[in-house]
Amino acid sequence: MSIAAADKTTATETVPRAGRRWRLGGLRRLILAPLFFLAVMVALEIGVPLSGVSSMTMVPPSAVIEALQQHYAILLQQAVPTLKEVVMGFALASLLGIVLGAAIASSERVRQALYPNMVFFQVIPKIALAPLFIVWLGVGTPSRLAFAVFIAFFPIAVSTATGLSSTSRDALRLCRSLTASPWQTFLAVRFPYAVPYIFAGLKVGVTMSVIGIVVGEFVTAQAGLGYIVMFTSSAAETALALSAILLLCGIGVGLFLLVSLAEFVVVRRLGAPIPAGEFA
Amino acid sequence: MADATIPGAATGSAASGRAAWLVNAALPWILPIGTAACVLAVWEAVVRIWSIPAVNLPAPTAIATNFVKTFGTLAYHAQYTGAEAVGALFIAIAVGTVLAGIMSASPFMRDMLQPNIVAFQLVPKVALAPLFVIWLGIGSESRLFFATFLSFFPIVVSTTAGLQQTDPTAIRLCRSLTATSGQIFFQVRVPFALPYFFNGLKISATMCVIGVVIAEFISAQAGLGFYILLASSRAETTAIFAALVMLCVIGLAIFGAVILAERVARRWYSG
């Protein structure tokens, strides 16, 4: 069903513009972006040495790859704690966020009481609390983990609550007229309808948990890729800093793709059988 | 809800019916504020009863006292943080909307840039903060551009989505009425894209403050991020919280300004 809906949207998008050049447009869409990325890299590769800036300021991409190869042992060694903490932080934040989101959506009164406060918390710059977590939990893993959970769970909780409370009213009425218990309604209707919202929150959350751990490593400066970035950049070893950033990007994108894969699997198994729009 | 209480009120006294209706109408306001007040009260009580040292967790009243006492210092630091955040947001709006306009006007540019921008969204851009200091020095520029860098992506992505999702029927109608593409852009696409633009802007409004604070953690001689780091190195937790209150004020002021701008823009376009 969702595939059919996706087909419908792409059809309306492409028909008025491309017409019979559709095939060419599809190909262009696939290769233009990587080509552009490649062009930027080539421009950096040629332009950086030509411009004569020192290797402290900027280095060509090849130097970053070289630094990655040269120091890959230490970089990988530092990547392990970062990756571990990011995954643990994300898992905790997901659990906490989904449970709290479900609690918020469980009753109208609870929702009214908590939701505006959650949105308020979303708006304030929580990053500024990072040094406080060190005061509370020391400079070790617990403080970074707690900080990552703290900033990653809000988007998950808010979107879970939104998803659970945006079930179609007609579907809920149908359940009631079929004498479904609230728990049955939750499992069979409300939760499947909320799955896309929950995953939207999880996708934001996974990026936030990487950010949380990296900022934590900036502030505590003990180990991890964030510490390497901080240390090497203050020593003006830009190539090494950029290669650590490259690894961090790999972690961020890799985890995001994993969440997207999980979404694909879960939506196939659990996804709402009827698109919300068809009830209206 | 209101319907249910009014018939019951007719049998009782009219005054109590109105009171019930008022309570129901005010509940969406009372409940969240009441919850926040309860949390603060519990916090205060816990700190006092167990006499938790202020280094670990200061009481809300102590934070308020500290905030009032150091207001001058906080305002001095807030002025840098606030100015840099607002400046960054304005640059982000300018760059973001122009880029979104270009991408919606030219399918070529869109196919070329959009996937790269979306991919960049996933990258932990925060890790680049120290590099901005290397590139731009420890002055205001590095913080300004880092905050711009963080806050312009949401604007580009959501404005582009908005400009693309214009109702095709409306565009066909305009074309059949021989509107130029410039007219279509400003009179159809832009109003359609406004809600999307403001959605992105709301995210950016929080990101720009976050960007400035992170950059201040790394390099600054002034600003609330600097003040927080300094206070934490002296273990003055109360001062950290007071600075945080100031940061919230800045964040909420910028967010409120965005909401206000959204109202004005929507009224302008619907009128």
Interface residues (C-beta under 8 A of the other chain):
Chain A: T12 E13 P16 R17 G25 R28 R29 L32 A33 L35 F36 F37 M56 T57 M58 R109 Q112 A113 L114 Y115 P116 N117 F120 Q122 V123 I124 P125 I127 A128 L129 A130 P131 L132 I134 V135 W136 T207 V210 I211 V214 V215 F218 V219 L225 G226 V229 M230 S233 S234 A236 T238 A241 L242 A244 I245 L248 C249 I251 G252 V253 F256
Chain B: L27 P28 L31 P32 G34 T35 A36 V55 N56 P107 F108 D111 M112 L113 Q114 P115 N116 A119 Q121 L122 V123 P124 V126 A127 L128 A129 P130 L131 V133 I134 W135 Q164 P168 I171 R172 A205 T206 V209 I210 V213 I214 F217 I218 L224 G225 I228 L229 A231 S232 A235 T237 I240 F241 A243 L244 L247 C248 G251 L252 F255
